[in-house]
Amino acid sequence: MIPVNSWALEDFNKVVIDPGHGGRDPGSSAFGNVEKELTLDLARRIAKLLTAKGISSELTRNTDTYVELVDRAETANKTPKTLFLSVHFNAHSDRSISGTETLYWPGSASGRELASYIQSELGRRLVTRNRGFKPERLKVLEVTKATAVLIECGFISNRWESQRCSAEWFRQILAEEIVQGILRYRG
């Protein structure tokens, strides 16, 4: 059995991008934003940028469909030397909370490193609260064999941040910063 997140960090030649939620699972919604729509748009932007850099990518969903968490992970697991990015937008009952954070499976050194690079890029051009990178026991990270992270790209429950998340320019810069973090990780 292959240990969770076992492939070496310098080995990846493909990035699987998981637009969180979809279909019957809308994710969070606030101020007219629906998470599943934002994540699909952001994932497509990331894929386009990776392609321009000569890096192969694949989305776990290309339309507004529901995909089980294990099937999302399996998209990455079927190809060795793959990175897995799950993109999300956050929400909280305390509407003052804002910022970005990147999560990785506890004990995954490569996940921690990828998360640190992505999180350090997020907010370089978009002034936002840096909530850091941290280990989190999330099912999609647990069942993914490849180096995997889950990126929370802002709180749509915060009115100011929700307005930014709804803007195409904001999602484009998020995509650029995420890709820059991947490129730094690649070395």
C-alpha positions as CSV (number, residue, x, y, z in Angstrom):
1,M,0.0,0.0,0.0
2,I,1.3,3.5,-0.9
3,P,1.4,5.8,2.1
4,V,-0.7,9.0,1.9
5,N,1.1,11.8,0.0
6,S,4.1,9.6,-0.7
7,W,5.5,10.9,-4.1
8,A,8.5,13.1,-4.0
9,L,8.0,16.8,-4.4
10,E,10.3,17.3,-7.5
11,D,8.6,14.4,-9.4
12,F,5.3,16.0,-10.5
13,N,4.4,16.4,-14.1
14,K,0.7,16.9,-13.8
15,V,-1.7,19.0,-11.6
16,V,-5.2,17.8,-10.9
17,I,-7.4,20.8,-10.0
18,D,-10.5,20.1,-8.0
19,P,-13.2,22.8,-8.1
20,G,-14.8,22.2,-4.7
21,H,-18.5,21.3,-4.5
22,G,-20.7,21.1,-7.6
23,G,-24.1,19.9,-8.7
24,R,-26.4,19.2,-5.7
25,D,-23.7,20.5,-3.4
26,P,-23.5,24.3,-3.9
27,G,-21.0,24.8,-1.0
28,S,-21.3,28.2,0.7
29,S,-23.3,31.0,-0.6
30,A,-23.6,34.7,0.5
31,F,-24.1,38.1,-1.1
32,G,-25.1,36.5,-4.4
33,N,-22.0,34.3,-4.6
34,V,-22.3,30.5,-4.8
35,E,-19.1,28.6,-4.0
36,K,-19.4,25.9,-6.6
37,E,-19.6,28.5,-9.4
38,L,-16.6,30.5,-8.1
39,T,-14.5,27.3,-7.7
40,L,-15.1,26.1,-11.2
41,D,-14.2,29.4,-12.7
42,L,-11.0,29.6,-10.6
43,A,-10.0,26.0,-11.5
44,R,-10.4,26.8,-15.2
45,R,-8.2,29.9,-14.8
46,I,-5.5,27.9,-13.0
47,A,-5.6,25.2,-15.7
48,K,-5.2,27.7,-18.5
49,L,-2.2,29.3,-16.7
50,L,-0.5,25.9,-16.1
51,T,-1.0,25.0,-19.7
52,A,0.7,28.2,-20.7
53,K,3.7,27.2,-18.5
54,G,3.9,23.8,-20.2
55,I,2.4,21.9,-17.2
56,S,-0.3,19.3,-17.8
57,S,-3.5,19.7,-15.8
58,E,-6.9,18.0,-15.4
59,L,-10.1,19.2,-13.6
60,T,-12.1,16.8,-11.4
61,R,-15.2,18.4,-12.9
62,N,-15.7,20.6,-15.9
63,T,-19.3,21.4,-15.4
64,D,-21.8,21.9,-12.6
65,T,-21.8,18.2,-11.5
66,Y,-21.4,16.5,-8.2
67,V,-18.3,14.3,-7.8
68,E,-17.8,12.2,-4.7
69,L,-14.7,13.1,-2.6
70,V,-13.0,9.7,-3.2
71,D,-13.6,10.1,-7.0
72,R,-12.0,13.5,-6.9
73,A,-8.9,12.0,-5.2
74,E,-9.0,9.0,-7.6
75,T,-8.5,11.4,-10.5
76,A,-5.1,12.3,-9.0
77,N,-4.4,8.8,-7.8
78,K,-4.7,7.2,-11.3
79,T,-1.6,9.1,-12.5
80,P,1.7,9.0,-10.7
81,K,3.7,12.2,-10.3
82,T,0.7,14.4,-9.8
83,L,-0.1,17.3,-7.6
84,F,-3.7,17.7,-6.3
85,L,-5.2,21.2,-5.6
86,S,-8.7,21.5,-4.2
87,V,-10.0,25.1,-4.5
88,H,-12.7,26.5,-2.2
89,F,-14.1,29.7,-0.9
90,N,-14.8,29.9,2.8
91,A,-17.7,31.1,4.9
92,H,-18.3,31.7,8.6
93,S,-21.2,32.8,10.8
94,D,-18.9,35.6,12.0
95,R,-19.1,37.8,9.0
96,S,-16.0,39.8,10.0
97,I,-13.7,36.9,9.4
98,S,-11.7,37.2,6.1
99,G,-8.6,35.9,4.5
100,T,-7.0,33.0,2.7
101,E,-5.5,29.7,4.0
102,T,-4.0,26.6,2.6
103,L,-4.5,23.2,4.2
104,Y,-2.5,19.9,3.9
105,W,-2.8,16.5,5.4
106,P,-1.0,16.2,8.8
107,G,2.4,14.6,8.5
108,S,2.7,15.2,4.7
109,A,6.1,17.0,4.3
110,S,5.5,17.6,0.6
111,G,1.9,18.8,1.3
112,R,3.2,21.2,3.9
113,E,5.9,22.5,1.5
114,L,3.4,23.0,-1.3
115,A,0.9,24.7,1.0
116,S,3.6,27.1,2.3
117,Y,4.6,28.2,-1.2
118,I,1.0,28.7,-2.3
119,Q,0.0,30.5,0.9
120,S,3.1,32.8,0.7
121,E,2.0,33.8,-2.8
122,L,-1.6,34.4,-1.9
123,G,-2.0,38.0,-1.0
124,R,1.2,39.3,-2.5
125,R,-0.9,41.4,-5.0
126,L,-4.2,41.1,-3.3
127,V,-4.1,42.6,0.1
128,T,-5.9,40.1,2.3
129,R,-5.5,38.5,5.7
130,N,-3.0,35.7,5.6
131,R,-4.6,32.9,7.7
132,G,-1.6,30.7,7.1
133,F,-1.0,27.1,6.1
134,K,-1.9,24.3,8.4
135,P,-2.6,20.6,8.7
136,E,-6.2,19.5,8.5
137,R,-7.8,16.1,8.5
138,L,-10.0,16.4,5.4
139,K,-11.2,13.3,3.6
140,V,-10.1,14.5,0.1
141,L,-6.6,15.1,1.4
142,E,-6.5,11.8,3.2
143,V,-7.4,9.6,0.3
144,T,-5.2,11.4,-2.2
145,K,-1.9,9.6,-2.6
146,A,-0.2,12.5,-4.4
147,T,1.0,15.7,-2.7
148,A,-2.3,17.5,-2.0
149,V,-3.5,20.8,-0.7
150,L,-6.9,22.5,-0.2
151,I,-6.9,26.2,-0.8
152,E,-9.5,28.5,0.8
153,C,-9.5,31.6,-1.4
154,G,-11.5,34.0,0.7
155,F,-14.6,34.3,2.9
156,I,-17.7,34.9,0.8
157,S,-19.6,35.4,4.1
158,N,-17.6,38.7,4.6
159,R,-19.3,41.4,2.5
160,W,-16.1,43.1,1.4
161,E,-14.3,39.9,0.5
162,S,-17.4,38.5,-1.2
163,Q,-17.5,41.5,-3.5
164,R,-13.9,40.8,-4.4
165,C,-14.4,37.1,-4.9
166,S,-17.2,37.8,-7.4
167,A,-14.9,39.9,-9.5
168,E,-13.2,38.2,-12.5
169,W,-10.0,40.3,-11.9
170,F,-9.8,39.0,-8.4
171,R,-10.1,35.3,-9.4
172,Q,-7.6,35.8,-12.1
173,I,-5.0,37.2,-9.7
174,L,-5.8,34.3,-7.3
175,A,-5.1,31.9,-10.1
176,E,-1.8,33.6,-11.0
177,E,-0.7,33.5,-7.4
178,I,-1.6,29.8,-7.0
179,V,0.3,29.0,-10.1
180,Q,3.3,31.0,-8.9
181,G,3.3,29.0,-5.7
182,I,3.3,25.7,-7.7
183,L,6.2,27.0,-9.8
184,R,8.2,27.9,-6.7
185,Y,7.4,24.4,-5.3
186,R,8.6,22.8,-8.6
187,G,11.9,24.7,-8.2
